[in-house]
């Protein structure tokens, strides 16, 4: 191997290691802060990362491998351009993913639904109802259904999704009787396959399910899993990777 290619591979390796480190930190933020637990899979975040990661972790180092020539005129400018492309891709992709993070988990009808940050209407959010609510991410709350026959008719005729109307959001504990009545009986679920059975057993091993309430959690992808709440204060305890539409035992 000649000296030029040794220099190229060294530059490629350094760039690849640096890029992988940045992507690793970014992935930790995405999976641990923005989309914790099964929310990453439920919201199909990986689909959005399939372009971002190759551009940042692979394309940049490959361009360095191609363009890097020790002593080449304009080399610094080339490397700055490559770095700029990577930074812009990361910022754009990160901003897009950040805006899709589940900021609100709202109870509607008989289940909870995820409201991403981009769909959360902060302008009409009635924050004064939540002064005594412990800040959390995602924020779990209740959405007022139609309060009259006229309002119900308006919702139906105009296909209004009241779960997305932030002015109707209220503390979950203020409507806990309705919420509790829709809880699933997790003991009656029949796991569909061995993996689902293992997921259920692992969850039981880590948590005292007798002190929890379980509900359907529907993502923006229309897929659904199960969310577990503390039965005393209705705060989020965790998520269960189990199909909520699985058959119940007779």
C-alpha positions as semicolon CSV with decimal commas, in nm:
position;residue;x (nm);y (nm);z (nm)
1;X;0,000;0,000;0,000
2;X;0,150;0,331;-0,104
3;X;0,183;0,638;0,114
4;X;-0,113;0,818;-0,050
5;X;-0,359;0,540;0,031
6;X;-0,228;0,507;0,384
7;X;-0,299;0,878;0,430
8;X;-0,642;0,844;0,271
9;X;-0,738;0,547;0,491
10;X;-0,612;0,722;0,801
11;X;-0,822;1,030;0,722
12;X;-1,119;0,804;0,637
13;X;-1,088;0,612;0,966
14;X;-1,063;0,928;1,175
15;X;-1,363;1,081;1,000
16;X;-1,562;0,756;1,031
17;X;-1,488;0,731;1,404
18;X;-1,583;1,095;1,461
19;X;-1,904;1,058;1,258
20;X;-1,999;0,735;1,438
21;X;-1,949;0,905;1,775
22;X;-2,175;1,196;1,680
23;X;-2,441;0,961;1,542
24;X;-2,415;0,747;1,856
25;X;-2,478;1,047;2,080
26;X;-2,765;1,157;1,856
27;X;-2,922;0,809;1,871
28;X;-2,901;0,808;2,251
29;X;-3,092;1,137;2,258
30;X;-3,354;1,004;2,016
31;X;-3,408;0,668;2,188
32;X;-3,373;0,774;2,551
33;X;-3,521;1,124;2,557
34;X;-3,743;1,188;2,255
35;X;-3,878;0,837;2,191
36;X;-3,818;0,633;2,507
37;X;-3,891;0,263;2,538
38;X;-4,120;0,118;2,268
39;X;-4,221;0,464;2,140
40;X;-3,925;0,447;1,901
41;X;-4,067;0,140;1,729
42;X;-4,431;0,245;1,765
43;X;-4,367;0,575;1,588
44;X;-4,146;0,405;1,325
45;X;-3,862;0,651;1,383
46;X;-3,615;0,421;1,211
47;X;-3,772;0,501;0,874
48;X;-3,668;0,863;0,910
49;X;-3,318;0,767;1,015
50;X;-3,252;0,543;0,715
51;X;-3,143;0,843;0,509
52;X;-2,991;1,054;0,786
53;X;-2,751;0,791;0,921
54;X;-2,596;0,689;0,585
55;X;-2,542;1,056;0,492
56;X;-2,377;1,144;0,822
57;X;-2,199;0,823;0,915
58;X;-2,101;0,684;0,573
59;X;-2,119;0,940;0,293
60;X;-1,903;1,196;0,475
61;X;-1,611;0,958;0,543
62;X;-1,633;0,819;0,187
63;X;-1,608;1,171;0,044
64;X;-1,305;1,227;0,266
65;X;-1,151;0,905;0,133
66;X;-1,203;1,022;-0,225
67;X;-1,096;1,384;-0,187
68;X;-0,821;1,362;0,073
69;X;-0,477;1,417;-0,077
70;X;-0,201;1,547;0,154
71;X;-0,085;1,889;0,043
72;X;-0,365;1,926;-0,212
73;X;-0,462;2,285;-0,282
74;X;-0,808;2,358;-0,145
75;X;-0,810;2,044;0,076
76;X;-0,922;2,237;0,382
77;X;-1,210;2,387;0,186
78;X;-1,313;2,040;0,066
79;X;-1,314;1,902;0,421
80;X;-1,509;2,202;0,549
81;X;-1,769;2,147;0,275
82;X;-1,803;1,779;0,365
83;X;-1,843;1,866;0,734
84;X;-2,102;2,133;0,644
85;X;-2,306;1,880;0,444
86;X;-2,301;1,642;0,740
87;X;-2,398;1,912;0,989
88;X;-2,685;2,036;0,773
89;X;-2,814;1,681;0,724
90;X;-2,798;1,615;1,098
91;X;-2,966;1,944;1,189
92;X;-3,244;1,899;0,933
93;X;-3,303;1,535;1,020
94;X;-3,279;1,602;1,392
95;X;-3,523;1,891;1,371
96;X;-3,772;1,680;1,178
97;X;-3,749;1,392;1,424
98;X;-3,764;1,629;1,721
99;X;-4,090;1,775;1,592
100;X;-4,239;1,427;1,567
101;X;-4,156;1,329;1,925
102;X;-4,460;1,226;2,135
103;X;-4,516;1,540;2,341
104;X;-4,872;1,457;2,444
105;X;-5,038;1,126;2,525
106;X;-5,408;1,196;2,542
107;X;-5,697;0,982;2,661
108;X;-5,978;0,974;2,407
109;X;-6,283;0,746;2,414
110;X;-6,138;0,417;2,535
111;X;-5,764;0,453;2,468
112;X;-5,465;0,681;2,470
113;X;-5,333;0,840;2,152
114;X;-5,000;1,002;2,078
115;X;-4,994;1,367;1,972
116;X;-4,656;1,463;1,821
117;X;-4,496;1,795;1,901
118;X;-4,572;1,926;1,550
119;X;-4,946;1,871;1,607
120;X;-4,962;2,015;1,957
121;X;-5,145;2,348;1,947
122;X;-4,963;2,539;2,220
123;X;-5,146;2,864;2,147
124;X;-5,483;2,730;2,261
125;X;-5,352;2,503;2,536
126;X;-5,523;2,592;2,866
127;X;-5,215;2,579;3,088
128;X;-5,396;2,709;3,394
129;X;-5,567;2,371;3,432
130;X;-5,227;2,209;3,481
131;X;-5,063;2,431;3,743
132;X;-5,079;2,144;3,997
133;X;-4,971;1,876;3,751
134;X;-4,615;1,747;3,776
135;X;-4,425;1,834;3,454
136;X;-4,350;1,522;3,252
137;X;-4,251;1,409;2,906
138;X;-4,462;1,295;2,742
139;X;-4,742;1,480;2,920
140;X;-5,036;1,248;2,978
141;X;-5,382;1,405;2,992
142;X;-5,752;1,382;2,912
143;X;-5,940;1,532;2,617
144;X;-6,297;1,643;2,677
145;X;-6,541;1,466;2,444
146;X;-6,854;1,637;2,312
147;X;-7,040;1,804;2,597
148;X;-7,377;1,832;2,424
149;X;-7,578;1,677;2,141
150;X;-7,512;1,985;1,929
151;X;-7,140;1,956;1,981
152;X;-7,152;1,585;1,908
153;X;-7,332;1,650;1,582
154;X;-7,078;1,916;1,488
155;X;-6,789;1,677;1,556
156;X;-6,945;1,402;1,346
157;X;-7,058;1,620;1,054
158;X;-6,727;1,805;1,030
159;X;-6,509;1,505;1,113
160;X;-6,353;1,695;1,403
161;X;-6,086;1,508;1,598
162;X;-6,129;1,658;1,942
163;X;-5,822;1,475;2,074
164;X;-5,612;1,721;1,873
165;X;-5,788;2,028;2,013
166;X;-5,556;2,144;2,290
167;X;-5,818;2,374;2,440
168;X;-6,006;2,058;2,544
169;X;-5,711;1,910;2,736
170;X;-5,763;1,858;3,109
171;X;-5,569;1,681;3,389
172;X;-5,615;1,306;3,372
173;X;-5,688;1,275;3,743
174;X;-5,988;1,509;3,710
175;X;-6,157;1,242;3,498
176;X;-6,007;0,931;3,651
177;X;-6,341;0,752;3,696
178;X;-6,397;0,749;3,319
179;X;-6,035;0,657;3,252
180;X;-6,026;0,373;3,503
181;X;-6,343;0,221;3,357
182;X;-6,161;0,164;3,026
183;X;-5,861;-0,019;3,171
184;X;-5,767;-0,352;3,014
185;X;-5,748;-0,672;3,214
186;X;-5,395;-0,772;3,131
187;X;-5,437;-1,113;3,296
188;X;-5,685;-1,209;3,026
189;X;-5,455;-1,148;2,732
190;X;-5,336;-1,439;2,524
191;X;-4,997;-1,352;2,371
192;X;-5,001;-1,410;1,996
193;X;-4,653;-1,560;1,974
194;X;-4,352;-1,660;2,180
195;X;-4,196;-1,314;2,159
196;X;-4,514;-1,148;2,288
197;X;-4,530;-1,405;2,567
198;X;-4,168;-1,332;2,659
199;X;-4,235;-0,955;2,656
200;X;-4,527;-1,002;2,893
201;X;-4,331;-1,226;3,131
202;X;-4,037;-0,986;3,137
203;X;-4,267;-0,696;3,219
204;X;-4,430;-0,894;3,501
205;X;-4,088;-0,980;3,640
206;X;-3,989;-0,613;3,660
207;X;-4,316;-0,459;3,780
208;X;-4,594;-0,517;4,028
209;X;-4,880;-0,531;3,780
210;X;-5,134;-0,545;4,062
211;X;-5,060;-0,175;4,117
212;X;-5,101;-0,079;3,752
213;X;-5,369;0,001;3,501
214;X;-5,325;-0,094;3,136
215;X;-5,463;0,081;2,829
216;X;-5,436;0,075;2,452
217;X;-5,178;0,323;2,325
218;X;-5,226;0,414;1,959
219;X;-4,941;0,578;1,772
220;X;-4,955;0,822;1,483
221;X;-4,875;0,524;1,259
222;X;-5,210;0,365;1,362
223;X;-5,017;0,080;1,521
224;X;-5,085;0,018;1,887
225;X;-4,918;-0,118;2,200
226;X;-5,006;-0,103;2,569
227;X;-4,928;0,173;2,817
228;X;-4,907;0,102;3,191
229;X;-5,009;0,363;3,448
230;X;-4,966;0,373;3,822
231;X;-5,308;0,292;3,963
232;X;-5,275;0,547;4,243
233;X;-5,190;0,864;4,052
234;X;-5,225;0,764;3,682
235;X;-4,866;0,851;3,595
236;X;-4,679;0,655;3,329
237;X;-4,493;0,353;3,464
238;X;-4,391;0,201;3,133
239;X;-4,498;0,044;2,807
240;X;-4,572;-0,313;2,713
241;X;-4,476;-0,445;2,371
242;X;-4,796;-0,642;2,328
243;X;-5,068;-0,628;2,066
244;X;-5,372;-0,475;2,243
245;X;-5,602;-0,637;1,989
246;X;-5,492;-0,986;2,097
247;X;-5,766;-1,227;2,197
248;X;-5,892;-1,236;2,552
249;X;-5,931;-1,556;2,744
250;X;-6,295;-1,665;2,778
